[in-house]
Amino acid sequence: MSRTVRYEPEDNPPYKLAISLGFQYAILAVAGIVLTPVIIISASGMEGQDSYILWAAFAALIVSGITTILQAVGKKRIGAGYILLMGTSATFIAISINALAKGGVPLLTTLIMMSALVQFLLSWRLSLFRRVFNSTVGGTIIMLIAVSIMPHLFPMLERIPADSSNVAGLIAALATVLTVIIIIFKSNGIMRLWSPVIGIGVGCAVSAVVGIYDLSKVAAAPWISIPLGHWPGLSFDFSPSFWILLPSFLFVTIIGAIETVGDAIAIQQVSRRKPRSIDFRSIQGAVSTDGVGNLLSGLMATIPNTTYSSSVFLVELTGVAAKRVGICVGAALIGLAFFPKFIALILSIPQPVVAAYMVVSVAMLFIVGIKLVIRHSNYQQCMIAAIGFWLGYAFQAKLVFPSMMQSSPVINTLLSDGMTSGGLVALALSGLMEVLSSRRKSIRTVLNDKALESIHPFLRAFAASRKWDEKATVRLCAAAEETVLSVLSNKKDTATATSADEVDEEVEEVGKERQLLINVRGDKNAIEIECLATLGDDNLEDKMVVLQSHGDDVSPDSLSMRILRKVSSHFRHQKFHNTDIVTVRVDALPHQH
């Protein structure tokens, strides 16, 4: 069934439409981009907050604009090639507050640039981490973001002018929250998308009435300016605090990468008229742009960068997925950075309104985490998520061995953040589940016409160890044979390889031929075959979909796909840069299509 997509990524809508949508998207994103630095810097208690907040907001808009353009363009392994709005990351709020409190801007910028190296590594070898980046771990940590951030938000409700009424902040916060909730409950589509902006507007209006909205800084700010005098400069501070915070910072970076992977998958699904298989090369590009964003954020001394999930809803709502719109969004964000009066207007939003806005935003993020776990996890994985969440909460609240935590500053720093501790628990339990599952066996062979001579005996021996009968074993071997034949027909000519970077760790060169790595695991009910190789540009999973749509096609190229569809119960093709992973599941009992 075709999707309601007016313009696909490669299409060129009229410039008038692209510029109009680009400005609208930028306005929707700019509040989150600018307010996140305000929350982090204000909560850290560092000296000279006002001048640094002004610079951090300016730099965040510049970095967000540049990386949004890179995501849309998608060239040379940088960028997804889709509309993916970039902005300051809520995932980093808690750990960034700690960094500023312990070492100021130098410590924060050093940690941010170190995190960029992790993202480049993950992008380069994403195929090796495919089992670690699962929805269970990602969903658990997204839920724990709320646990980590909320303690920093509620004190902001009382940050009002000294001569104001004690309940003024409460009234403004309630007005903001109720406005957003009412819009979410009673409307759909574009109105719901604008709910945070409308809520902030109502909160500011109420703040003005109760006397806590100060616009003097807006009046004093120039219309056009570059706040270069506020750049704090660079200082690579490898103090003890750096080494204590580094593990937590790198771990949060991995979590941010998991979120980016989810956004990059989702944007592919809503940007095409006809569904396609997930292109993991695009995901690698999205993660690498995260790395570029963090590197630029560190160099410009601002808050870490990441993708915004609202991109998916915006594209789905408008039906416009053209790259040209993404470029216009980035250009609009860069342009807005040079209007200090506009930035000052956002920075003047009263603290109780900001806190109320973030409470609703974090609640929405919590829902995303729940959905991610429930939709893609079985009972055991849901149990992992539950244990990880509650242990993360317990560590955050200092309910787990409080005396031991206080006696060791290193352990206290690493585990007192609920997102880090709960995420570590989820990762450890996921690894344990992988170890306890059926063990894999592997065979490596040259990717050529003679590969089956060694693969067939290997599979027969594995099937015999699982007590499979002859008929089931024949279907297993047939599935492997047709998979290998499909790989051979789609294989990229190895003579086109231009560098050693084109050789994956799991798919090495042997002379001028590639190796084929086959992993198998399973039990008496089903066996899964995983083939790792280097192929061409086509996706075999898409070919399978085409075959289902054109049942009369009996061409030689479709024969292997037809047989695979008959003998397998599941087929998946994951395309990474220079590495392709084809997974086939065969049931012991014949599968009915």
C-alpha positions in Angstrom: 0.0 0.0 0.0 1.4 3.4 -1.0 2.1 6.0 1.6 0.8 9.6 1.4 4.1 11.1 0.6 4.0 14.2 -1.7 7.8 14.5 -2.1 10.4 11.8 -1.5 13.9 12.6 -0.4 15.3 12.9 -3.9 12.4 15.0 -5.2 12.7 18.8 -5.5 9.6 20.7 -4.3 9.2 24.4 -5.2 11.6 26.6 -3.2 8.7 28.6 -1.8 7.3 25.4 -0.2 10.7 24.2 1.0 11.6 27.6 2.6 8.2 27.9 4.2 8.3 24.4 5.7 12.0 24.9 6.7 11.2 28.0 8.7 8.2 26.3 10.4 10.3 23.3 11.4 13.0 25.6 12.7 10.6 27.6 14.9 9.2 24.3 16.4 12.7 23.1 17.2 14.4 26.3 18.4 12.8 26.3 21.9 14.2 22.9 22.7 17.6 23.8 21.3 17.9 27.0 23.3 16.2 26.0 26.5 18.3 22.9 27.1 21.5 25.0 27.7 19.5 27.2 30.0 18.5 24.3 32.1 22.0 22.7 32.3 23.9 25.9 33.0 21.3 27.2 35.5 21.2 23.9 37.4 25.0 23.7 37.6 25.3 26.8 39.7 28.5 27.9 37.8 29.7 31.5 38.0 29.1 33.9 35.1 26.0 32.1 33.9 24.4 34.9 32.0 27.2 35.5 29.5 27.9 31.8 29.0 24.1 31.1 28.5 24.0 33.7 25.7 27.1 32.1 24.0 25.9 28.5 24.5 22.5 29.3 22.9 24.1 31.0 19.9 26.6 28.2 19.3 23.9 25.5 19.8 21.8 27.1 17.0 24.8 27.2 14.7 25.8 23.6 15.3 22.2 22.4 15.0 21.8 24.2 11.7 25.1 22.8 10.3 24.3 19.2 11.3 20.7 19.4 10.1 22.0 20.3 6.7 24.6 17.5 6.8 21.8 15.0 7.7 19.8 16.1 4.7 22.6 16.1 2.2 24.0 12.6 3.2 27.3 12.4 1.4 30.5 10.4 2.0 29.2 8.5 5.0 28.2 11.7 6.7 24.4 12.3 7.0 21.4 10.1 6.7 20.1 11.6 3.5 16.7 12.4 5.1 15.1 15.2 7.1 16.5 14.7 10.6 16.4 17.8 12.7 19.4 18.2 15.0 19.4 20.0 18.4 20.7 20.0 21.9 20.3 16.6 23.6 18.1 16.1 26.7 19.9 12.8 27.3 23.0 14.7 28.3 21.3 17.1 30.8 22.1 15.3 34.0 25.7 14.4 33.1 26.4 17.9 31.7 25.2 19.5 34.9 27.7 17.3 36.9 30.5 18.2 34.5 29.9 22.0 34.8 29.5 21.8 38.5 32.8 19.8 39.0 35.0 21.4 36.4 33.3 24.2 34.6 33.2 24.7 30.8 36.7 23.3 30.1 35.8 19.9 31.6 32.4 19.8 29.7 34.0 20.6 26.4 36.7 18.0 26.8 34.2 15.3 27.6 32.0 16.3 24.7 34.8 16.0 22.2 35.8 12.6 23.6 32.2 11.5 23.1 32.4 12.4 19.4 35.2 9.9 19.0 32.9 7.2 20.3 30.1 8.1 17.9 32.6 8.0 14.9 33.7 4.5 16.1 30.1 3.3 16.4 29.2 4.6 13.0 32.3 3.0 11.4 31.6 -0.4 12.9 27.9 -0.3 13.5 27.5 -3.9 12.2 29.6 -5.2 15.1 27.3 -3.7 17.7 24.0 -4.8 16.2 23.2 -7.1 19.1 24.1 -4.5 21.7 21.9 -1.7 20.2 18.6 -3.4 21.0 15.3 -1.9 21.8 15.3 -3.3 25.4 18.4 -1.4 26.4 17.5 1.8 24.5 13.9 1.9 25.9 15.1 1.3 29.4 17.5 4.2 29.3 15.1 6.5 27.6 12.6 5.9 30.5 15.4 6.5 33.0 16.1 9.9 31.5 13.1 11.1 33.4 14.5 9.7 36.6 17.8 11.6 36.1 16.4 14.9 34.9 13.4 15.4 37.2 15.4 16.2 40.4 17.0 19.2 38.5 13.6 20.5 37.2 11.5 20.8 40.3 13.8 23.3 42.1 13.4 25.6 39.1 9.8 26.1 40.1 10.9 28.3 42.9 13.4 30.4 41.0 11.4 33.7 40.8 12.2 37.3 41.6 12.5 37.9 45.4 9.7 40.4 45.5 7.2 38.1 43.8 4.4 36.1 45.5 5.4 32.6 46.7 2.7 31.0 44.5 3.5 33.0 41.3 5.9 30.3 40.0 3.3 27.5 40.8 0.6 29.4 38.9 2.7 30.0 35.8 3.9 26.3 35.8 0.3 25.0 36.1 -0.9 27.2 33.3 1.9 25.9 31.0 1.3 22.2 31.9 -2.5 22.4 31.7 -2.4 24.1 28.3 -0.1 21.5 26.8 -2.1 18.6 28.3 -5.4 20.0 27.1 -4.1 20.4 23.5 -2.6 16.9 23.6 -5.9 15.4 24.9 -8.3 17.3 22.7 -6.5 17.8 19.3 -4.7 15.9 16.6 -2.2 16.7 13.8 -0.6 20.1 13.5 -2.2 21.5 16.7 -0.6 18.8 18.8 2.7 19.5 17.2 2.5 23.2 18.3 1.4 22.3 21.8 4.8 23.0 23.5 5.1 26.4 21.8 1.5 27.3 22.7 2.0 26.1 26.3 5.2 28.3 26.7 3.3 31.3 25.3 0.4 30.9 27.7 2.9 30.3 30.6 4.7 33.6 29.7 1.4 35.5 29.5 0.4 34.3 33.0 3.9 35.0 34.3 3.5 38.6 33.1 0.3 38.9 35.0 1.7 37.5 38.2 4.8 39.7 37.9 7.7 37.2 37.2 8.2 37.9 33.5 11.2 40.3 33.0 11.6 41.5 29.4 14.4 44.1 30.1 17.1 41.8 28.6 15.0 41.5 25.4 14.7 45.3 25.1 18.5 45.7 25.7 19.5 43.0 23.2 20.6 44.1 19.7 18.7 42.9 16.6 21.7 41.5 14.8 25.0 40.6 16.5 27.6 37.8 17.0 28.4 37.2 20.7 32.1 36.4 20.0 33.2 38.0 23.2 31.5 35.4 25.3 33.3 32.3 23.8 35.1 30.7 26.7 37.8 29.2 24.5 39.2 25.7 24.6 41.1 24.0 27.5 41.8 20.2 27.5 41.5 19.6 31.2 42.4 16.0 32.1 41.8 16.5 35.8 40.7 13.7 38.2 37.1 14.8 37.6 37.6 14.1 33.9 38.6 10.5 34.4 35.8 10.0 37.0 33.1 11.4 34.7 34.4 9.9 31.4 32.8 6.4 31.7 29.4 7.9 32.5 29.7 10.4 29.7 30.7 7.8 27.1 27.9 5.5 28.3 25.4 8.3 27.8 26.9 8.9 24.4 26.1 5.3 23.4 22.6 5.8 24.6 22.2 8.9 22.5 23.5 6.8 19.5 20.8 4.3 20.2 18.2 7.0 20.1 19.6 8.3 16.8 19.5 4.7 15.4 15.8 4.6 16.3 15.1 8.1 14.7 17.1 7.1 11.5 15.0 3.9 11.2 11.7 5.7 11.7 12.4 8.5 9.2 13.1 6.0 6.5 9.8 4.3 7.1 7.7 7.6 6.7 9.7 9.1 3.8 8.9 6.7 1.0 5.7 6.1 -0.9 6.4 2.4 -1.0 7.9 0.7 2.0 11.6 -0.3 1.7 13.9 -2.4 3.8 15.9 -0.4 6.4 19.2 0.9 4.9 21.7 0.7 7.7 24.2 2.8 5.6 21.8 5.7 6.2 21.8 4.9 9.9 25.6 4.9 10.0 25.5 8.3 8.3 23.1 9.6 10.9 25.3 8.4 13.8 28.4 9.9 12.2 26.7 13.2 12.0 25.9 13.0 15.7 29.7 12.7 16.1 30.3 15.8 13.9 27.7 17.6 16.0 29.4 16.7 19.3 32.8 17.6 17.9 31.5 21.0 16.8 29.7 21.4 20.1 32.9 20.8 22.0 34.9 23.2 19.8 32.3 25.9 20.2 31.8 25.2 23.9 28.1 24.4 23.9 25.8 21.5 24.8 26.0 18.1 23.0 23.9 17.5 19.8 21.5 14.8 18.7 18.6 14.0 16.4 15.1 15.1 17.3 12.3 12.5 17.0 9.8 15.2 16.0 11.4 15.0 12.5 9.4 11.8 12.0 6.1 13.2 12.9 6.7 16.4 10.9 7.4 14.4 7.7 4.5 12.0 8.3 2.2 15.0 8.9 3.2 17.1 5.9 4.1 14.3 3.4 7.2 16.3 2.4 10.4 14.3 2.9 12.6 16.2 0.4 16.2 16.9 1.3 15.7 20.4 0.1 13.4 21.1 3.1 16.1 19.7 5.5 18.6 22.1 4.1 16.2 25.0 4.5 15.6 24.0 8.2 19.4 24.1 8.9 19.8 27.4 7.1 16.9 28.9 9.2 18.5 27.7 12.5 21.8 29.3 11.5 20.1 32.5 10.5 18.1 32.8 13.8 21.4 32.5 15.7 22.4 35.9 14.5 19.4 37.6 16.0 20.2 38.1 19.7 16.8 39.8 20.4 15.1 36.5 19.3 17.5 34.4 21.5 17.0 36.8 24.4 13.2 36.4 24.1 13.6 32.7 24.6 16.1 33.0 27.3 13.8 35.4 29.2 11.2 32.7 29.7 10.6 32.4 33.4 12.3 29.4 35.1 8.9 27.8 36.3 7.6 27.9 32.7 10.8 26.2 31.5 10.6 23.6 34.2 6.9 22.9 33.4 7.7 22.6 29.6 10.5 20.1 30.3 8.3 18.0 32.7 5.8 17.5 29.9 8.6 16.8 27.3 10.3 14.3 29.6 6.9 12.6 30.2 6.5 12.2 26.4 10.1 10.8 26.2 9.1 8.3 29.0 6.2 7.1 26.8 8.6 6.6 23.8 10.8 4.4 26.0 7.8 2.3 27.1 6.6 1.8 23.6 10.1 0.9 22.4 10.4 -1.9 25.0 6.9 -3.3 24.6 6.8 -3.3 20.8 10.1 -5.0 20.2 10.7 -7.1 23.3 9.6 -10.5 24.5 8.8 -11.4 28.1 12.5 -11.9 29.1 13.5 -8.6 27.6 10.6 -6.8 29.3 11.8 -8.3 32.6 15.3 -6.9 31.9 13.8 -3.5 31.2 11.8 -3.6 34.5 14.8 -4.6 36.6 17.1 -2.1 35.0 14.5 0.7 35.5 13.9 0.1 39.1 17.5 -0.4 40.0 18.3 2.8 38.1 15.7 4.6 40.2 17.1 3.1 43.4 20.6 4.2 42.7 19.4 7.7 41.7 17.5 7.9 45.1 20.6 6.5 46.9 18.6 3.6 48.3 21.2 0.9 47.3 24.0 0.5 49.8 24.1 4.2 50.7 27.1 3.8 53.1 29.2 2.1 50.4 28.3 4.8 47.9 29.3 7.6 50.2 32.6 6.0 51.1 33.7 5.7 47.4 33.5 9.0 45.4 34.3 7.1 42.1 31.5 4.6 42.6 29.1 7.3 43.8 29.8 9.4 40.7 29.4 6.4 38.3 26.3 4.9 39.8 24.4 7.8 41.4 23.0 8.8 38.0 19.9 6.5 37.4 20.3 6.5 33.7 23.9 5.3 33.8 23.4 2.7 36.6 20.1 1.4 35.2 21.5 1.3 31.7 24.5 -0.7 32.8 22.1 -3.2 34.5 20.1 -3.6 31.3 23.2 -4.1 29.2 24.6 -6.7 31.6 21.3 -8.6 31.7 21.0 -8.5 27.9 24.5 -9.8 27.6 23.7 -12.6 30.1 20.6 -13.5 28.1 22.7 -13.7 24.9 25.2 -16.0 26.7 22.4 -18.3 28.1 20.7 -18.6 24.7 21.6 -21.3 22.3 25.2 -21.2 21.3 26.3 -20.2 17.8 28.5 -22.2 15.6 30.3 -20.6 12.7 32.0 -21.5 9.4 34.1 -19.2 7.2 34.6 -19.9 3.6 35.6 -18.2 0.4 32.6 -16.5 -1.3 32.5 -18.4 -4.6 30.6 -21.2 -6.4 32.4 -23.9 -4.3 31.3 -22.5 -0.9 28.4 -24.9 -0.6 30.8 -27.9 -0.6 31.8 -27.0 2.9 28.5 -25.4 4.0 26.2 -28.4 3.4 28.2 -30.8 5.7 28.4 -28.1 8.3 24.7 -27.5 8.4 23.8 -31.2 8.3 26.0 -31.8 11.3 24.4 -28.9 13.2 20.9 -30.1 12.3 21.7 -33.6 13.5 22.9 -32.2 16.8 19.4 -30.6 17.2 17.7 -33.9 16.3 16.2 -32.7 13.0 14.8 -35.2 10.6 15.9 -35.6 7.0 13.1 -33.5 5.5 13.8 -30.6 7.8 17.5 -30.9 7.2 17.0 -30.7 3.4 14.9 -27.5 3.8 17.7 -26.0 6.0 20.3 -26.8 3.4 18.1 -25.5 0.6 17.6 -22.2 2.4 21.4 -21.9 2.9 22.0 -22.8 -0.7 19.6 -20.2 -2.1 20.9 -17.6 0.2 24.5 -18.1 -0.9 23.4 -18.1 -4.6 21.5 -14.9 -4.0 24.6 -13.4 -2.4 26.8 -14.5 -5.3 24.4 -13.0 -7.8 24.4 -9.7 -5.9 28.1 -9.6 -5.0 30.1 -6.5 -5.6 33.1 -6.9 -7.9 36.1 -6.9 -5.5 38.2 -5.1 -8.0 36.3 -1.9 -7.2 37.6 -1.9 -3.6 39.7 1.2 -3.1 41.0 1.0 0.4 41.4 -1.3 3.4 38.5 0.5 5.1 36.2 -1.4 2.7 37.0 -4.7 4.5 34.9 -5.4 7.6 36.5 -7.1 10.6 34.1 -10.0 10.1 34.4 -10.2 6.3 38.1 -10.3 5.4 39.8 -10.5 2.0 41.4 -13.7 0.8 43.5 -12.9 -2.2 41.0 -11.2 -4.5 38.0 -12.9 -3.1 35.8 -12.1 -0.1 35.1 -14.5 2.7 31.6 -15.6 3.7 31.0 -16.0 7.4 28.0 -18.1 8.4 26.7 -18.2 11.9 24.0 -20.7 12.9 22.1 -21.2 16.1 18.8 -22.8 17.1 17.1 -25.7 18.7 14.8 -28.6 17.8 12.1 -26.1 16.7 13.9 -23.6 14.5 17.4 -22.8 13.2 18.7 -19.3 12.2 21.3 -18.9 9.5 23.2 -15.6 9.5 25.4 -14.8 6.5 27.9 -11.9 6.5 29.4 -10.8 3.2 30.0 -7.9 0.9 27.3 -7.4 -1.7 26.2 -4.9 -4.3 23.7 -2.1 -4.0 20.5 -4.1 -4.2 18.6 -5.2 -1.1 17.6 -8.9 -1.2 14.7 -8.3 1.2 13.2 -5.7 -1.2 13.5 -8.3 -4.0 11.5 -10.7 -1.8 8.8 -8.1 -1.4 8.7 -7.5 -5.2 8.4 -11.2 -5.8 5.4 -11.3 -3.5 3.8 -8.5 -5.5 4.5 -10.1 -8.8 3.7 -13.8 -8.3 4.0 -14.6 -12.1 7.6 -13.6 -12.3 9.6 -16.7 -13.1 12.9 -15.1 -14.2 16.1 -16.8 -13.2 17.0 -13.9 -10.9 13.8 -14.5 -8.9 14.2 -18.3 -8.6 16.4 -18.2 -5.5 14.1 -15.7 -3.8 11.1 -17.9 -4.7 12.6 -21.0 -3.2 13.8 -19.0 -0.1 10.2 -17.7 0.5 9.0 -21.3 0.3 11.4 -22.9 2.8 12.0 -20.1 5.3 9.8 -18.5 7.9 11.8 -15.3 8.2 14.2 -13.4 5.9 16.1 -10.2 6.6 18.8 -8.3 4.8 20.7 -5.6 6.7 23.0 -3.3 4.5 25.9 -1.6 6.2 28.8 0.2 4.5 30.8 -2.7 2.9 29.1 -5.3 5.0 25.8 -7.1 4.4 24.1 -9.4 6.9 21.4 -11.8 5.6 19.4 -13.7 8.2 17.2 -16.7 7.3 15.1 -18.7 9.8 14.0 -22.2 9.0 11.4 -24.0 11.1 11.6 -27.7 11.8 8.0 -28.1 10.7 7.1 -26.8 7.2 6.2 -23.1 7.1 2.8 -22.2 5.6 2.7 -19.0 3.4 
